[in-house]
Amino acid sequence: MLIFKKVKKKDLKIIQNYLQNSPYKLCDYSIGVMFMWKKYFKHEFCIENDTLILKTGGKEPRFFRPIGKDVDGAYCLIKSYCESKNIKMVFIAVEEDDFNIELYPDDFSKVILCGTDYPTFKYAAAKLLS
């Protein structure tokens, strides 16, 4: 069973090592935003099979896309976790073209894609640098 712990300053380097390899460049997947909003959003994490699993939302948890070597295994672990806690499996801040819901058609209660139910904004990094 997954055991999540709160994001603390001492964990930032470990989490950052995974986030920097994330295919997502959304602010939700940046260590600064995660640490800055950790109390408000109740960010928690665990690492299983060299894969980072992020959870947010407290009593109504939501999960980010797992990051690491065993993404499919992480989905199975999240599913088991949700079943054991009798909670819905909900994912947030997921890019539509990255999330293959056909692989898990009956497992997810909801996937909140970027720019839909969850107000995520995308910016062109090159424009911000100039």
N, C-alpha and C positions, 0 to 999 in steps of 0.2 A: 504494500500500500504506500502511496505517495505521502511523504511527510514534508509539508511546506513550512518554511520559516520566514519571518519578516525580513525585509530588506534592511540591512544595517550598513553603516559606513565601511566596516571591515570586509563586507562581501562585495563591494563595488568592483574591485579588480577581477574577481572571478566571473561575475555577471557580465562585465564589459568584454571579457574575452569571447564570450558567446555572442553578445549583441553585435560586435564589430564584424562578425561573420554572417549576420542575418541578411537574407536577401531583401529585406524591407529597409527602407530609408525613411520611415515614418517617425515622427517624434515619439510615438508610443514605445518605440524600440530603442530609445536613447537612454543612456544611463543617467544623464542629468535630469531629464523629465521624470524618469522612474523614481529617482531619489527625492526630487523636489516634491512630488505628489504622493509619496509613499503612505503618509498618514491618511490623507483624504480618500485615496482610492484603495487603501489597505493592500498594497502590493506585497505579494509573497512569492517565493520561488523554491524550487528544488532541482537537483541535478540527478538524473537517472541515466545510466548507460551513455555517459558523456553527452547528454542532451539536456538543455535548459528548459524547464517548464515553468511558465509564469502564470500566476493567478492573481486576480484582482477582484474587488467588489464585496469583500466581507461575507455577509449572510447570503447574498445572491451572487455567487462567484461567476466569473467569466475567465476564460483562458485565452492567452495569446497563442499564436502558432509556435509550436516547439521549435527550438533551434539547436542543431547539433547533428550527431552521427546517426541517431535512431529515431527519426521523426515518426515513422509509422508505429514503432514500439511505444513511443510516448503517447500517441493517440489512444492506444489500447490501455495504457496505464491510467490516463485521464478518464477514460470510459469506466474502468473498474472503480476508480476513486469516486466518481459521481454516483455510480450504482450503490456503493457502500454507504455513501452519505445521503442517499435518496434525494439527489439534486439534479437539475437539468444540466446537460452538457452544452454550454454556450461558449462560442468563440467570438472574439471581437478583433477589430482592426486587422482584418484579413483581406489581402488582395484577391480579387475574384479569379484572376488567371493563375494564382499560385495554389489555390485550395481545391483539390479534386474531391468534391463531395460525393461523386459517384462511387468512390472507393469505400465509403462508409454511409450508404444511403439511409439506413434505419437508425443510425447511432446518434445523430446530432439533432438536438431540439431546435437549435437556431445558430446560424452563422451570420454575424453582423459584418457586412463587407464595408470596406472603406468608403466613406461618402454616402452611406445609406442611413441606417438607424443610428449610427455612431458618428458624431461630427468630427471626422478627420480631414485635415487639409493637406494637400500635396503642393509642394513648391519645387520648381526647377532649381536644383542646387547651384548650377552655373550662374543663374541670374542673381542669386543671393550673394555670390562671391564677388560680383563686379560692382 
